[in-house]
Amino acid sequence: MTLKDKVAIVTGSGRGIGKAIARKLSSLGAAVVVADIRFEEAEKTASILKGEGGKALAVGTDIADRSQVEDMVRQTLSAFGKVDILVNNAGWDKIEPFTKNTPDDWDRVIAINLRGPIFCTRAVLDHMIERKYGKIVFIGSDAGRVGSSGEAVYSACKGGVIAFMKTLARENARYQINVNCVCPGATDTPLLAEITGGETGKKIIDAMVNAVPLRRLAKPEDIAPAVAFLASDEAGFITGQTLSVSGGLTMC
Ligand SMILES: NC(=O)c1ccc[n+]([C@@H]2O[C@H](COP(=O)([O-])OP(=O)(O)OC[C@H]3O[C@@H](n4cnc5c(N)ncnc54)[C@H](O)[C@@H]3O)[C@@H](O)[C@H]2O)c1
């Protein structure tokens, strides 16, 4: 499998799953735009990729802000001349029952997990249509396929992302643009550590692991190869699909 001469944008690749995806795409030959709201983290990832012999550009971008997203795509085009691959990875969540969420929480979760991927996709699509080439991979969640207690609005966003992805796949197949979604289960990342702190958090993690047939949390490196495959030409006849990478947590 190769991504030689491809240009990829990976949102939220300053840390966690996105960072592992950025490293994987880079190791396969893609130039990678590391777009993250935490610019310093984005710079760290970009310098790792460059240290490993890759081409990378760090861009500070809040995907919930459409003008910043458009600027990030402009910077990509000016640095690398094209966009072949978009990985809509950046996301955020807070675990608590729906009745405890505030409207501000709903807005933040929707802005990052649903509006952000819509903005990023819209910002690259005309260019991909014009070139009749593109690979868009969403990072969903098993929460969006089967629900997840404590993640009501997040699950709604991830379910929305899956439906959005399928419609984009139908609308853009004529332009040879493949659109797919990878759904991680619980994955050992800084986000998971932040939202499952303390003694209750440990119980949540134990319960998550017990629900996984392969009996462990995913590592970010477990998710990245599936994304790389769907972003590659070897998956050229796959579109509109949702692939869970969750140790068998969901089998649907
Ligand atoms: N960790 C899990 O258990 C898990 C499970 C299922 C799905 N996911 C999904 O995987 C993706 C990555 O999650 P993670 O666990 O690696 O999270 P993480 O918080 O460890 O990393 C996410 C990165 O996204 C960046 N980010 C957050 N908001 C942003 C914004 N508005 N604009 C740009 N960048 C932003 C953060 O700065 C961070 O670098 C998310 O879409 C998440 O919903 C995670």
The ligand as an SDF file (V2000), in Angstrom:
LIG
                    3D

 44 48  0  0  0  0  0  0  0  0999 V2000
  -10.7020    7.9370   22.3490 N   0  0  0  0  0  0  0  0  0  0  0  0
  -11.8100    7.2350   22.1660 C   0  0  0  0  0  0  0  0  0  0  0  0
  -12.1620    6.3740   23.0010 O   0  0  0  0  0  0  0  0  0  0  0  0
  -12.6430    7.4320   20.9350 C   0  0  0  0  0  0  0  0  0  0  0  0
  -13.6500    6.4950   20.6690 C   0  0  0  0  0  0  0  0  0  0  0  0
  -14.4320    6.6500   19.5330 C   0  0  0  0  0  0  0  0  0  0  0  0
  -14.2110    7.7210   18.6910 C   0  0  0  0  0  0  0  0  0  0  0  0
  -13.2450    8.6240   18.9790 N   0  0  0  0  0  0  0  0  0  0  0  0
  -13.0690    9.7500   18.0530 C   0  0  0  0  0  0  0  0  0  0  0  0
  -11.7270    9.7780   17.6070 O   0  0  0  0  0  0  0  0  0  0  0  0
  -11.3720   11.1290   17.2870 C   0  0  0  0  0  0  0  0  0  0  0  0
  -10.0850   11.4880   17.9960 C   0  0  0  0  0  0  0  0  0  0  0  0
  -10.2980   11.3810   19.3810 O   0  0  0  0  0  0  0  0  0  0  0  0
   -9.0860   11.2300   20.4290 P   0  0  0  0  0  0  0  0  0  0  0  0
   -9.5510   10.2850   21.4750 O   0  0  0  0  0  0  0  0  0  0  0  0
   -7.8140   10.9860   19.7230 O   0  0  0  0  0  0  0  0  0  0  0  0
   -9.1050   12.7080   21.0670 O   0  0  0  0  0  0  0  0  0  0  0  0
   -7.9070   13.6400   21.6300 P   0  0  0  0  0  0  0  0  0  0  0  0
   -8.5590   14.7390   22.3830 O   0  0  0  0  0  0  0  0  0  0  0  0
   -6.9160   12.8080   22.3310 O   0  0  0  0  0  0  0  0  0  0  0  0
   -7.3250   14.2340   20.2840 O   0  0  0  0  0  0  0  0  0  0  0  0
   -8.1700   15.0560   19.5190 C   0  0  0  0  0  0  0  0  0  0  0  0
   -7.3990   16.1750   18.8950 C   0  0  0  0  0  0  0  0  0  0  0  0
   -8.3680   17.0260   18.2600 O   0  0  0  0  0  0  0  0  0  0  0  0
   -8.0530   18.3650   18.5620 C   0  0  0  0  0  0  0  0  0  0  0  0
   -9.2660   19.1840   18.5300 N   0  0  0  0  0  0  0  0  0  0  0  0
  -10.2620   19.2340   19.4320 C   0  0  0  0  0  0  0  0  0  0  0  0
  -11.1650   20.1580   19.0900 N   0  0  0  0  0  0  0  0  0  0  0  0
  -10.7300   20.6990   17.9260 C   0  0  0  0  0  0  0  0  0  0  0  0
  -11.2270   21.7130   17.0890 C   0  0  0  0  0  0  0  0  0  0  0  0
  -12.3430   22.3720   17.3830 N   0  0  0  0  0  0  0  0  0  0  0  0
  -10.5370   22.0210   15.9660 N   0  0  0  0  0  0  0  0  0  0  0  0
   -9.3800   21.3740   15.6790 C   0  0  0  0  0  0  0  0  0  0  0  0
   -8.8540   20.4170   16.4550 N   0  0  0  0  0  0  0  0  0  0  0  0
   -9.5200   20.0780   17.5680 C   0  0  0  0  0  0  0  0  0  0  0  0
   -7.4370   18.3400   19.9440 C   0  0  0  0  0  0  0  0  0  0  0  0
   -6.6410   19.4820   20.1710 O   0  0  0  0  0  0  0  0  0  0  0  0
   -6.6460   17.0410   19.8930 C   0  0  0  0  0  0  0  0  0  0  0  0
   -5.3250   17.2560   19.4330 O   0  0  0  0  0  0  0  0  0  0  0  0
  -12.5710   12.0000   17.6880 C   0  0  0  0  0  0  0  0  0  0  0  0
  -13.3860   12.2300   16.5660 O   0  0  0  0  0  0  0  0  0  0  0  0
  -13.3010   11.1100   18.6680 C   0  0  0  0  0  0  0  0  0  0  0  0
  -14.6630   11.4170   18.7310 O   0  0  0  0  0  0  0  0  0  0  0  0
  -12.4550    8.5150   20.0730 C   0  0  0  0  0  0  0  0  0  0  0  0
  1  2  1  0
  2  3  2  0
  2  4  1  0
  4  5  1  0
  4 44  2  0
  5  6  2  0
  6  7  1  0
  7  8  2  0
  8  9  1  0
  8 44  1  0
  9 10  1  0
  9 42  1  0
 10 11  1  0
 11 12  1  0
 11 40  1  0
 12 13  1  0
 13 14  1  0
 14 15  2  0
 14 16  1  0
 14 17  1  0
 17 18  1  0
 18 19  2  0
 18 20  1  0
 18 21  1  0
 21 22  1  0
 22 23  1  0
 23 24  1  0
 23 38  1  0
 24 25  1  0
 25 26  1  0
 25 36  1  0
 26 27  1  0
 26 35  1  0
 27 28  2  0
 28 29  1  0
 29 30  1  0
 29 35  2  0
 30 31  1  0
 30 32  2  0
 32 33  1  0
 33 34  2  0
 34 35  1  0
 36 37  1  0
 36 38  1  0
 38 39  1  0
 40 41  1  0
 40 42  1  0
 42 43  1  0
M  CHG  2   8   1  16  -1
M  END
$$$$
